[in-house]
Amino acid sequence: MGNFVFRLPDIGEGVVEGEVVQWHVSVGDSVSEDDPIVDVMTDKATVTIPSPVSGVVSSLSGGVGDMVAVGSTLLEVDSEDVSGDEEGSPVESVPEEPVPEEDSPETVPTPQEPAPVISPEPAPLVTPSTKKTYRVLASPAVRKRAREGEIDLSNVRGSGPAGRIRHADLDAFIAAGGAVSGAAPSAYSTKRTEVTPVKVVGLRRKIAEQMTLSKSRIPHFSYFEEVDITELESLRQVLNSSKDESQPKLTYLPFIMLALSKIMPEHPECNAHFDDEQGVVNRHAAVNLGIATQTDRGLYVPVVKHVESMDVWKAASEMQRVAGSARDGSASLDDLTGSTFTITSLGREGGLGATPIINHPEVSILGVHKAREMPVVRDGQIVVRRIMNLSSAFDHRVVDGADGAALIQHLRRMLENPALIFM
C-alpha cells in the first residue's frame, strides 16, 4: 500500500485555478476508482473530478469556497494500487452545473462570461477535520415546516440537487414513520434565535461579482411605462386556440421578443455592448435576447439568437428550448453567451415595478411584470382593460434618457397594436 497524491489537473485552456464548490468525500472515506471526489468551478464551467485510484482518503486540501491553483494538492489516498509515494496525473473531468447552497432570488441576470478572478498565489489550503460534517440544504419554507413539526432535518434524506431536502422528502419521511414529537408548537410560543451562516460560493459568488461590476461601473437610469395589452391578449388567445400540436403555447414573451427585434434597427444604441476600457460601443445588427431564467441551481440567462429571423412560433419554441436546458442543466456554453439585450420577467409574481440591473457589458435591460385587469378611462368612459407594466434600465454613459424612453414608447405602440409586429 502506498500514498497517492492527487493534484488539481489542467481542466481547461487558460484556467489557472478553480474554486472548491463541494467535496463528495471526507477524510477516512473509502473511494473507488472513478468515484466523484470534488466539484471545482472555474471561469468557464464546473467540473466533477473523479478519483483516479481506489483506497482510503487520508487528507483533503482546500475548503468549500477556497481557490486552488492548478497543480496544487487536492487530496491524498492510501491505496493498494500504488507502492510508496506516487503523484497523480491530470484526468478528464465531466462538466456539470453549479449548485448554490441556498435558494437564489430572481433579481438580476447572471453573468454570461464572468471575468476570471486570479490570485497571484494559491489560496490557503485547509485540511478538514476527520469528523464528517455537513450542512443540511433546504429552503426556508421546508425549514419552517420541519421546525413547526419538530422534525430534525439531519434525519431526512434529500432528493434535490446536492441532497437538498424538498417538501416531498418531508412527506416521505413522515409516511415512513418518521418521528414528529407532539403537536406543532404555537407560532407565538417559541422564540427563534438560530443564525445560519451561508458561505457565498460557486454561482452565488459569480452573481455577486457580476452585480458588483454592473452597479459600480454602469450609471443606471430607469424608465417605467404601463401598456394596454387587451388586443394582444385577444390575439394570443386566438393563436393558441388554433395552433397545431407541434406548436408551443404562446405567452406574452414571444410577442415582446418579436416587437423588440422589429424596432431595434431604429434604436441601435440600445442593442449594444459598451467596452468601457477601450471606449468603444459595439452596436449589434443581430438581436440576441437573453431570457433571465430561474432554476434550482440559481439564475441563468440563456440566449435566443437572431430573433430578427424568427416568426412568433419559432421564437416561442427557441425560448422554451434554451430556458428548459438552463433548468435541467443541459445548456451549452453557446446557449448561455452572446446576448445583446436582456429580458427579465417574474411572471405571475411580477409585481408593479422594479429596477433591473443591466447585464454587463450590455447597455439595456427590460423588466416585464404581470398582466392584470384594471379600470381605465377611454373616450370618457371607465372600462376594464388588461394592463402590463414594463420596467427598464439603461447605461446612461451611452444611452440618453430620451433614447431609452423612445425605445420603450415604440415597444408600447407595437404591443398595443399587435398587428404592427407582423407588418
LOSE-585057 format. One record per residue (C-alpha): z, x negated, y negated; residue in three letters. Coordinates in pm, whole numbers, plus 50000, padded with zeros to 5 digits. Example, Ala and Ser with C-alpha at 12.3 -4.5 7.8 and 13.67 -1.06 7.14 Angstrom:
<pts>
507804877050450ALA/507144863350106SER/
</pts>
This chain:
<pts>
500005000050000MET/499154987749653GLY/499394997749289ASN/496245012549139PHE/495985010748760VAL/493555036448622PHE/492285031948266ARG/490595057148033LEU/486885053348109PRO/484005054247862ASP/483365091947859ILE/480605094547602GLY/478305074747380GLU/480175062747074GLY/483565075747198VAL/486315050147142VAL/489385071547207GLU/490465105647331GLY/493365129647280GLU/495525138647578VAL/495335176647588VAL/497015184247922GLN/498415165048218TRP/497825180648559HIS/500255156948736VAL/503725142548683SER/505435110848799VAL/506245114649168GLY/503435139249242ASP/501115132949535SER/497435133549446VAL/494275132549649SER/491035116249550GLU/489075138149304ASP/492125159349215ASP/492235166548838PRO/494815144648667ILE/494355149048291VAL/492285167248025ASP/491125144447744VAL/489505157747425MET/487005136347234THR/484995143946924ASP/482205157347145LYS/483865176647429ALA/486895179947653THR/486675163547994VAL/488835167448301THR/489315133448461ILE/489825132648840PRO/491895108049039SER/489805080149190PRO/492285074249475VAL/494865092349685SER/498535083749656GLY/501725089949458VAL/501775088849076VAL/504125061148968SER/503655062448590SER/501805081048315LEU/500775067747974SER/500375090047671GLY/501965123547598GLY/500155155547506VAL/498615151047161GLY/498545112947180ASP/495305094047112MET/494455069547392VAL/491865042247344ALA/489045037447594VAL/490205010547837GLY/493915018047794SER/496015026248099THR/496185063448179LEU/498275062848493LEU/499295041848792GLU/499165053549153VAL/500855038649460ASP/498065041549713SER/497365031250071GLU/493715029149971ASP/494334996549783VAL/496194964549852SER/498084946049582GLY/497254954749224ASP/493824969449158GLU/492114980748837GLU/490345014148818GLY/486715016648714SER/485215044048500PRO/484415076448675VAL/482155105248582GLU/484055133948427SER/483215170848408VAL/483235187048059PRO/485495216748009GLU/486525237347707GLU/489895230847538PRO/492865253647597VAL/495215258347297PRO/498935261747354GLU/499255293947157GLU/497055323247065ASP/494675313746781SER/494415338346490PRO/490935347546379GLU/490955334646029THR/488245309145985VAL/485355293846176PRO/485855263546396THR/484155230346329PRO/480735225946485GLN/480665187946497GLU/484035175346375PRO/484135141246222ALA/485735115646454PRO/489335106146396VAL/489515069446487ILE/492725049746487SER/492445012646416PRO/494855006546704GLU/495645026547019PRO/498265053446971ALA/501725045247108PRO/501935052047479LEU/504855072447605VAL/505925073147967THR/507215107748057PRO/510415113048247SER/510225117048623THR/511655151848578LYS/508775177048590LYS/509005199048281THR/506595222948117TYR/506495249747851ARG/505645284947957VAL/502415297247794LEU/502455333747688ALA/501525354947387SER/504235368147152PRO/503725403247295ALA/504275390947652VAL/507345371147545ARG/508785401747367LYS/508245423647674ARG/509855397747902ALA/512785393447665ARG/513405430947646GLU/513195433448024GLY/515365402348073GLU/512655385048275ILE/512705347248298ASP/509075337548234LEU/509525304648418SER/509665325548739ASN/506375343248668VAL/503075328948789ARG/500435329948514GLY/496795337348591SER/495375328748248GLY/493945295648123PRO/496365266648179ALA/498725290948358GLY/499105314248058ARG/501145344948152ILE/499495378448080ARG/500775414248090HIS/499115418548431ALA/501175389248562ASP/504385406448449LEU/503225438448619ASP/502565419548943ALA/505935401648918PHE/507815434448879ILE/505795451849151ALA/506605423449391ALA/510335429049339GLY/510905405349050GLY/514375408448905ALA/514835429248593VAL/518545428448526SER/519825460948388GLY/518215482648126ALA/516265468047840ALA/518635459447556PRO/518535479047237SER/516295464546971ALA/519335462046748TYR/521855448447000SER/520825411947026THR/520145385746763LYS/517185363246838ARG/517785327346738THR/515365307746952GLU/512855283846792VAL/509785274346994THR/508135241846884PRO/504365242046939VAL/502625208646914LYS/499285211146732VAL/496815195546973VAL/493295199847102GLY/491255227846949LEU/494095238846721ARG/494235203646575ARG/490445203046527LYS/490575236346344ILE/493405223646124ALA/491455192146037GLU/488265211245958GLN/490015237245742MET/491835209945550THR/488495192845494LEU/486855225045377SER/489625236145142LYS/490295201644997SER/486645192644932ARG/484965226144862ILE/485825245644545PRO/485525281144681HIS/484805312244483PHE/485005346444646SER/482985378144586TYR/483655413144722PHE/481495444144750GLU/481515477644927GLU/478385490745097VAL/477415526545183ASP/476055523445536ILE/475685560645608THR/471915557745658GLU/472315525745857LEU/474745543246089GLU/472245571546143SER/469515546346228LEU/471855527546461ARG/472695559746648GLN/469015568846687VAL/468055534546817LEU/470965533547061ASN/470155568147196SER/466535558447261SER/466935522947390LYS/465985513647745ASP/468315497547999GLU/467125462447920SER/468095465347554GLN/471645458847428PRO/473725484147242LYS/473375477846870LEU/476355471346645THR/476075465846269TYR/475835428046301LEU/472195425646423PRO/471085446046120PHE/473105423545888ILE/471615392846057MET/468055405546009LEU/468745415645650ALA/470065380745573LEU/467065364245734SER/464775386745531LYS/466325378545192ILE/467255341545236MET/463885328545105PRO/464845343844770GLU/468315327944782HIS/467675292944927PRO/470735278044757GLU/472945298944989CYS/471265288445316ASN/472055251845285ALA/474255221945368HIS/475815200345098PHE/476105163345175ASP/478605155644900ASP/478785118744990GLU/475045114344933GLN/474875140344657GLY/472135159944835VAL/471815197244906VAL/469655203345213ASN/468135238045184ARG/467025251745522HIS/463995273345587ALA/465385283245926ALA/468095309945922VAL/470555298346188ASN/473545321546179LEU/476955310946307GLY/478895340446453ILE/482655334546445ALA/483895344946791THR/487485348346911GLN/488105335847266THR/491095330047492ASP/490785293147404ARG/490585297447029GLY/487965304946764LEU/484405292546817TYR/481235295846609VAL/478245299346843PRO/474895299346665VAL/471905322846679VAL/468935300746594LYS/465895312046394HIS/466925347746324VAL/463915350046091GLU/461665351246401SER/463545379646576MET/463495417446588ASP/466755436946596VAL/466865438346977TRP/466305401047016LYS/468925393546751ALA/471445415846932ALA/470655400447271SER/470915364847146GLU/474155372246960MET/475655386847279GLN/474465356847480ARG/475945329747258VAL/479175349047194ALA/479555355547568GLY/479005318847651SER/481655309147396ALA/484115333647550ARG/483555322747912ASP/483435285647830GLY/479795280047928SER/478455274047576ALA/476315242947541SER/476555218547251LEU/473295233247119ASP/474855268147123ASP/477725255946904LEU/475895235046644THR/473235238246378GLY/474295268846178SER/473135271645817THR/475215302345723PHE/478215318145897THR/479255354345952ILE/482855362346039THR/483895397346145SER/487195411646266LEU/485625443846391GLY/488005473346402ARG/490795451346265GLU/488635440045976GLY/490875453445700GLY/489705458345342LEU/489055422745231GLY/489625385845300ALA/488895351545155THR/486945334045432PRO/486815296145436ILE/483375280245428ILE/482235262845745ASN/481695227345612HIS/479055214245538PRO/477605249045478GLU/477875264045130VAL/478265301345204SER/480075325045439ILE/480075362945480LEU/483035383545599GLY/482275417945746VAL/485015444345754HIS/485425476545947LYS/483395507445852ALA/485315538945762ARG/484685574145636GLU/485605577745267MET/485235603644990PRO/482795591544724VAL/481105607444422VAL/477345613044450ARG/475435632944189ASP/478715646044051GLY/479915658844390GLN/482605644944619ILE/481075638044959VAL/482135618645269VAL/480195586445328ARG/480525557345567ARG/481655526445373ILE/481885490045478MET/483435462145270ASN/481925427345250LEU/483815395645153SER/482025363245077SER/482785327944966ALA/480535301544815PHE/480685264544731ASP/480885265244352HIS/479575229544326ARG/476085240544428VAL/476105278944416VAL/476685295544080ASP/478625327844061GLY/475535347443962ALA/473605333544258ASP/476315342444509GLY/476615377444362ALA/472815381344373ALA/472755373944746LEU/475435399944823ILE/473845426444598GLN/470475420444765HIS/472135423945105LEU/473815456244991ARG/470455471244890ARG/468985462545229MET/471865478045422LEU/471985509545210GLU/468215513845256ASN/467755500745611PRO/464005507445619ALA/463705476945390LEU/464985454845674ILE/461875462645876PHE/459275461445599MET/
</pts>
